[in-house]
Amino acid sequence: MQYTKSASLWIISGFIIIFHSICKENLHWIWGALLFVYGTSERFKCMLMALPFFAVFITVFYLANYKQQNLPKFKVIIKPVIALVLGIIILLVSEHSFRALHPEWKAYWEYDKASVNLRDYMGLDYQHNPSAYDLIDTDENDIALYSNWLFGDIDFYDISWLKNVYSIEQPFNNRKIRLSSDIIKLTFISLFDIHTRNPFESLGPVFLTWIFIIFLLFRKKYTDKLFGLGILGCTLMMYWYFACINRFMWRVEIGVFLSAVFLSGFYLSMTQQDIIRVPSKKKQILFLCVAVILFGAYSVGMTYQWRYVKDKHIVEHEADISGRLETFVENPENFYILTDFYVTNNPASLTYAKWNNLFSNSCYAGNWVLPSPTALHSAHEHGFDNPMTALISQKPVFLHCDSEDKRNMIITHLKKISKHDIEATEFTDNIWKLEVK
């Protein structure tokens, strides 16, 4: 599972186990707390995103049970709450301690945080303020290079540059919390127009969310209707926020629908005593068969999407990259700068062993991994601090680039910073040597 999606799963599952354990007054909440804290450690924002749904669940549970005085005792509730608070405090302290002990990683974290503000939320445009961009020696090609994630010139694209660009683009920033007809329209479109590489993976939770909401709203009990309205309200609220900050359904956002589905299912399981008419055995078997058929069809669709639509390209593409890197390793006297970043999207690609073998004489010209100590490890081992400017050094450093546009952007940038013409000579398989004339 992609880590931001699994983070939501662990957090929601942990909450359900904790709540069920509190109601049963047993010690299973320990496992729930571990899951909850583990998910929070993967992505803190996933926990914050799930809080409104937890609040709705707890509120409706309280309203449904306070008259019957059927609420859990305080001493039963306080233990898991303390465990969660302590767990999250330990996470925060350990994270800050790690940064204090490893200043190079702290510097990368600060750089990436500043870079994310530009990469993910702002549409950089030189024409927004040409004079301001000229003052920081930035032209349209520099903006295009950065927008293509080719910010390997870490001396040029440093944190001060990121902050200067942020201040220039701030007047044009559309990440403000607002309520307008366009935002309302975008909110409702985003709720159904799910952008994803794998439709079955995301459309399943979306479909189930709306089924649960409609089902709950048509139940007779007012608490069921209230819970359905609460889940609907939370979903709308979260997607309104996403619309305001220009986010869309991709990774973290699926946690909204996972929260709705899991908590709705848990809520209905807790109110099953309200069922007064049990279907006959024939109907039960029929319902079971329908469920199995639907699940089977969904699983086949998921497998097809994952193996033959999505991963067929990914696996072949990564195999091609890995094979190329192995060819590079056969020439240890050379060093290669890569513009093809896809291999980094596989978590296995970031392991220590892989960096020290396949990446022993290569480095990326950008992407989110730069300028982390891991990404620059091989470059430092070969005496380079700046992957981009290493291309015009006297050493045998080569550019691998299969895009003419990207190659021209890199050459234009190097011409600018070196104040000399650059001659590009192609060898084999999109490998180029750049030299200062």
C-alpha positions in Angstrom: 0.0 0.0 0.0 1.1 3.6 -0.7 2.1 4.9 2.7 -0.3 7.9 3.0 -3.2 5.6 2.2 -2.1 2.9 4.7 -1.6 5.6 7.3 -5.4 6.4 7.2 -6.2 2.7 7.4 -4.1 2.2 10.5 -5.5 5.3 12.3 -9.1 4.5 11.5 -8.7 0.8 12.4 -6.9 1.8 15.6 -9.8 4.1 16.6 -12.4 1.3 16.0 -10.4 -1.2 18.0 -10.0 1.3 20.9 -13.7 2.3 20.9 -14.8 -1.4 20.8 -12.4 -2.2 23.6 -13.7 0.6 25.8 -17.3 -0.6 25.3 -16.3 -4.2 26.2 -14.0 -3.0 29.0 -11.1 -5.2 27.9 -7.4 -4.6 27.1 -7.7 -4.8 23.3 -7.3 -1.0 23.2 -3.5 -1.6 23.5 -3.4 -3.0 20.0 -5.7 -0.2 18.7 -3.4 2.4 20.3 -0.4 0.9 18.6 -2.1 0.9 15.2 -3.3 4.5 15.8 0.2 5.8 16.7 1.8 3.8 13.9 -0.5 5.4 11.4 0.1 8.8 12.9 3.8 8.3 12.6 3.4 7.6 8.8 1.5 10.7 8.2 0.4 13.1 10.9 -2.1 14.9 8.6 -4.0 11.7 8.1 -4.8 11.7 11.8 -5.9 15.3 11.7 -8.1 14.6 8.7 -9.8 11.7 10.5 -10.6 13.7 13.7 -13.9 15.3 12.4 -15.2 11.9 11.6 -14.2 10.6 15.1 -16.0 13.6 16.6 -19.2 12.8 14.7 -19.0 9.1 15.8 -18.5 9.9 19.5 -21.2 12.6 19.5 -23.8 10.4 18.0 -22.8 7.5 20.2 -23.2 9.8 23.2 -26.7 11.0 22.1 -27.9 7.5 21.5 -26.8 6.1 24.9 -26.8 8.9 27.5 -30.5 8.5 28.4 -30.1 4.8 29.0 -26.9 5.6 31.1 -25.2 3.1 28.9 -21.9 5.1 28.5 -18.4 3.8 29.3 -16.9 4.7 32.6 -14.4 7.5 32.8 -11.6 5.2 34.2 -12.0 2.9 31.2 -11.8 5.8 28.8 -8.8 7.6 30.3 -6.2 4.8 29.9 -6.3 4.6 26.0 -6.6 8.4 25.8 -3.4 8.8 27.9 -1.7 6.1 25.8 -2.5 7.9 22.6 -1.4 11.3 23.9 1.8 9.9 25.2 2.4 8.0 21.9 2.0 11.2 19.8 4.2 13.2 22.2 6.9 10.5 21.8 6.6 10.7 18.0 7.0 14.5 18.0 9.9 14.5 20.4 11.7 11.7 18.5 11.2 13.5 15.2 12.7 16.8 16.6 15.5 14.9 18.3 16.4 13.2 15.0 16.6 16.6 13.3 18.7 18.0 16.1 21.1 15.1 15.9 21.3 15.1 12.1 21.5 18.7 10.9 21.9 17.6 7.3 18.5 15.9 7.4 17.0 19.0 9.2 18.3 21.2 6.4 16.7 18.9 3.8 13.4 18.8 5.7 13.3 22.6 5.8 14.2 22.8 2.1 11.5 20.2 1.1 8.9 22.0 3.2 9.6 25.3 1.4 9.8 23.5 -1.9 6.4 21.8 -1.4 4.7 25.2 -1.0 5.8 26.0 -4.5 5.6 22.6 -6.2 2.3 21.4 -5.0 0.2 24.5 -4.5 1.5 27.4 -6.6 1.6 27.9 -10.4 4.9 29.7 -10.8 4.9 32.2 -13.7 7.6 34.6 -14.6 5.1 37.0 -16.1 3.4 37.4 -12.6 6.2 39.8 -11.7 9.1 40.0 -14.2 11.0 42.8 -12.4 11.0 40.9 -9.1 12.2 37.7 -10.8 14.9 39.7 -12.5 16.1 41.0 -9.1 16.8 37.4 -8.0 18.4 36.5 -11.4 15.6 34.2 -12.4 14.2 33.9 -15.9 11.5 31.9 -17.6 13.8 29.0 -18.3 14.7 28.8 -14.6 11.0 28.7 -13.7 10.4 26.0 -16.3 13.3 24.0 -15.0 12.0 24.1 -11.5 8.4 23.3 -12.6 9.8 20.2 -14.2 11.4 19.2 -10.9 14.9 19.7 -12.3 16.3 21.7 -9.4 19.5 19.8 -9.2 21.5 23.0 -9.3 21.3 23.2 -5.5 23.5 26.4 -5.4 21.0 28.3 -7.5 17.7 26.6 -6.2 18.6 27.0 -2.6 16.2 27.7 0.3 16.7 31.5 0.0 15.6 31.2 -3.7 12.5 29.2 -2.6 11.6 31.8 -0.1 12.1 34.7 -2.5 9.9 33.0 -5.1 7.3 32.3 -2.5 7.1 36.0 -1.6 6.9 37.0 -5.3 4.1 34.5 -5.9 2.2 35.1 -2.7 -0.1 37.9 -4.2 -1.1 35.3 -6.8 -1.6 32.5 -4.3 -5.1 31.0 -4.6 -4.8 28.8 -1.5 -7.0 31.0 0.6 -9.9 29.6 2.6 -12.9 31.1 0.8 -16.5 30.4 -0.1 -17.5 31.2 -3.7 -19.6 29.7 -6.4 -16.5 28.4 -8.2 -15.2 26.8 -5.0 -18.6 25.2 -4.3 -18.7 23.9 -7.8 -15.2 22.5 -7.6 -16.0 20.8 -4.3 -18.9 18.9 -5.7 -17.1 18.0 -8.9 -14.0 16.7 -7.0 -16.3 14.5 -4.9 -17.2 12.5 -7.9 -14.5 13.3 -10.5 -11.8 11.2 -8.8 -8.3 11.8 -10.3 -6.3 8.6 -9.9 -4.0 6.3 -11.8 -6.0 3.3 -10.5 -9.8 3.9 -10.8 -10.9 0.7 -9.0 -8.6 1.5 -6.0 -10.2 4.9 -5.3 -13.7 4.6 -6.7 -14.5 1.6 -4.4 -14.3 3.7 -1.2 -16.1 6.6 -2.9 -19.0 4.4 -4.1 -19.3 2.8 -0.6 -19.3 6.2 1.1 -22.3 7.4 -0.8 -24.1 4.0 -0.4 -23.6 4.3 3.4 -24.7 7.9 3.6 -27.9 7.3 1.6 -28.7 4.2 3.6 -28.2 6.0 6.9 -30.3 9.0 5.9 -33.2 6.7 5.1 -33.1 4.9 8.4 -35.9 5.5 10.9 -33.9 6.4 14.0 -32.9 10.1 14.3 -29.4 9.2 15.5 -28.8 7.2 12.3 -30.0 10.1 10.2 -27.8 12.4 12.4 -24.8 10.1 11.8 -25.4 10.1 8.1 -25.6 13.9 8.0 -22.5 14.1 10.1 -20.5 11.9 7.7 -21.9 13.8 4.8 -20.9 17.1 6.4 -17.4 16.0 7.2 -16.9 14.7 3.7 -18.1 18.0 2.2 -16.1 20.1 4.6 -12.9 18.2 3.9 -13.3 18.5 0.1 -14.2 22.1 0.4 -10.9 22.6 2.1 -9.1 20.6 -0.6 -10.7 22.7 -3.2 -9.5 25.9 -1.5 -5.9 24.7 -1.3 -6.0 23.1 -4.8 -5.7 19.5 -3.7 -7.5 16.7 -5.4 -8.2 13.0 -4.8 -4.9 11.2 -5.0 -3.2 9.8 -1.9 -3.9 11.5 1.4 -7.3 12.5 0.4 -8.6 9.0 0.1 -8.5 9.0 3.9 -11.7 11.0 3.8 -13.6 8.2 2.2 -11.9 5.5 4.2 -12.9 7.3 7.4 -16.5 7.4 6.2 -16.7 3.8 5.1 -15.0 2.2 8.1 -16.8 4.3 10.7 -20.2 3.8 9.0 -19.7 0.1 8.9 -18.7 0.1 12.6 -21.6 2.3 13.5 -24.1 -0.1 11.8 -22.5 -3.1 13.5 -23.1 -1.5 16.8 -26.8 -0.9 16.1 -27.5 -4.3 14.7 -29.8 -5.0 17.6 -32.3 -2.8 15.9 -32.9 -5.4 13.2 -36.3 -6.9 14.0 -36.9 -9.0 10.9 -34.3 -11.7 10.1 -34.3 -12.8 6.4 -34.9 -16.4 5.5 -32.0 -18.8 4.9 -32.6 -18.7 1.2 -32.4 -14.9 1.2 -29.3 -14.9 3.4 -27.6 -17.3 0.9 -28.7 -15.1 -2.0 -27.3 -12.0 -0.3 -24.1 -13.8 0.4 -23.8 -15.0 -3.2 -24.4 -11.4 -4.5 -21.8 -10.1 -2.0 -19.2 -12.7 -3.2 -19.9 -12.0 -6.8 -19.6 -8.2 -6.3 -16.4 -8.7 -4.3 -15.0 -11.1 -6.9 -15.8 -8.7 -9.8 -14.2 -5.8 -7.8 -11.1 -7.9 -7.1 -10.7 -9.0 -10.7 -11.1 -5.3 -11.7 -8.5 -4.2 -9.2 -6.1 -7.0 -10.2 -6.5 -6.1 -13.9 -5.9 -2.4 -13.2 -2.9 -3.1 -10.9 -1.2 -5.7 -13.0 -2.0 -4.9 -16.6 -2.9 -1.3 -16.7 -0.9 0.4 -14.0 1.9 -1.9 -13.0 2.6 -3.2 -16.4 3.9 0.2 -17.3 5.6 0.7 -13.9 7.3 -2.6 -13.8 8.6 -2.4 -17.4 9.6 1.2 -16.9 11.5 0.5 -13.7 13.1 -2.6 -15.2 14.3 -0.5 -18.0 15.8 2.1 -15.5 17.3 -0.6 -13.3 18.9 -2.2 -16.3 20.3 1.1 -17.4 21.7 1.8 -14.0 23.4 -1.6 -14.0 25.0 -0.7 -17.3 26.2 2.5 -15.7 27.8 0.6 -12.8 29.8 -1.4 -15.4 31.6 1.9 -16.1 32.6 3.0 -12.6 35.0 5.7 -14.0 32.0 7.7 -15.3 29.2 9.5 -13.4 25.7 9.9 -14.7 23.1 12.6 -14.0 19.5 11.3 -14.5 16.4 13.2 -15.5 14.1 10.1 -15.4 12.8 10.1 -11.8 10.2 7.3 -11.9 12.2 4.8 -10.1 12.1 6.9 -6.9 8.3 6.4 -6.7 9.0 2.8 -5.6 9.9 2.8 -1.8 12.2 -0.2 -2.5 14.2 2.1 -4.6 15.2 4.2 -1.6 16.9 1.4 0.3 20.5 1.7 1.4 21.6 -1.3 -0.6 20.1 0.0 -3.8 21.6 3.5 -3.4 25.0 1.9 -2.8 24.8 -0.5 -5.7 22.6 0.6 -8.6 23.1 4.3 -7.7 26.8 4.0 -6.9 27.8 6.2 -9.9 24.6 8.1 -10.7 22.5 10.8 -9.2 19.2 12.6 -10.0 19.0 16.1 -11.6 16.1 16.9 -9.3 12.9 15.3 -7.9 11.7 15.4 -4.3 14.6 13.4 -3.0 17.0 16.2 -3.7 18.9 17.6 -1.8 18.7 14.9 0.8 21.9 13.2 2.1 20.7 9.9 0.6 20.2 11.4 -2.9 23.5 13.2 -2.9 25.5 10.3 -1.3 26.9 9.0 -4.6 27.7 12.5 -5.9 29.6 13.3 -2.7 31.5 10.0 -3.0 32.7 11.1 -6.4 33.6 14.6 -5.3 30.5 16.5 -6.5 28.4 18.8 -4.4 26.1 20.1 -7.2 24.7 17.5 -9.6 23.8 20.1 -12.2 27.1 22.0 -12.4 29.0 18.7 -12.4 27.8 18.2 -15.9 30.2 21.0 -17.2 33.1 19.9 -15.0 36.3 18.5 -16.4 35.4 15.1 -15.0 33.6 12.3 -17.0 30.1 13.3 -16.0 27.3 12.5 -18.4 23.6 13.5 -18.7 21.0 10.8 -19.4 18.0 12.5 -20.8 15.4 11.2 -23.3 13.5 14.6 -23.5 14.8 17.2 -25.9 12.9 19.9 -24.1 14.4 19.0 -20.7 17.9 18.7 -22.2 17.6 22.2 -23.8 16.3 23.7 -20.5 19.4 22.2 -18.6 21.8 23.5 -21.3 20.2 27.0 -21.3 20.5 27.1 -17.5 24.1 26.0 -17.6 24.9 28.6 -20.2 23.5 31.3 -18.0 25.4 30.4 -14.8 28.7 29.6 -16.6 28.4 32.6 -19.0 29.7 30.4 -21.8 28.2 28.5 -24.6 27.6 24.8 -24.0 28.4 22.1 -26.6 26.3 18.9 -26.2 27.6 15.7 -27.8 25.4 12.6 -27.9 27.0 9.2 -27.2 24.5 6.2 -27.1 21.0 5.7 -25.7 20.3 9.3 -24.8 23.6 9.8 -23.0 25.1 13.3 -23.5 28.4 14.9 -22.6 28.2 18.7 -22.0 31.3 20.8 -22.4 32.0 24.5 -22.0 33.2 26.1 -25.2 
